[in-house]
């Protein structure tokens, strides 16, 4: 579905940035996302987000693609954070600034603009609880399974994420 959205809005499915959050389970993995701090090895290298956001826009500008959506909206991106619950809580806090202010300041001081981006998060939170509820026999006329499943997902979500992130 996200590829279809990228094709529909940007005309190119390759403008979609998919980040598998299972690769960010450690607190220090944030440097792979935004770059290493000054003084560390690789501090002059870009992080995954800055490469995904600005490199295609710079390439389009170099090619003089005047009719391209990327040229008109260089910061417009579609970012998929796949299985967000697997990322370390420090990564959640890092992404909170991106979602709250529309900006993310990299370790080298460069500010990435996400104000024109679509951010999609996928999750498997509550899948196990839903499966357990579905396996129980239902009684009566009310569909309490959906209510119970929703409550379980909410409980699990509040255990994993801070309230401001939710």
Secondary structure as UniProt FT lines:
FT   HELIX           2..10
FT   HELIX           13..15
FT   STRAND          16..20
FT   HELIX           21..24
FT   HELIX           27..29
FT   HELIX           30..34
FT   TURN            38..39
FT   TURN            41..44
FT   HELIX           48..62
FT   TURN            63..64
FT   TURN            66..67
FT   HELIX           69..72
FT   TURN            74..75
FT   STRAND          78..82
FT   HELIX           84..86
FT   HELIX           89..101
FT   STRAND          103..105
FT   TURN            107..108
FT   STRAND          111..113
FT   TURN            115..116
FT   STRAND          118..121
FT   TURN            125..126
FT   HELIX           127..135
FT   HELIX           144..160
FT   TURN            163..165
//
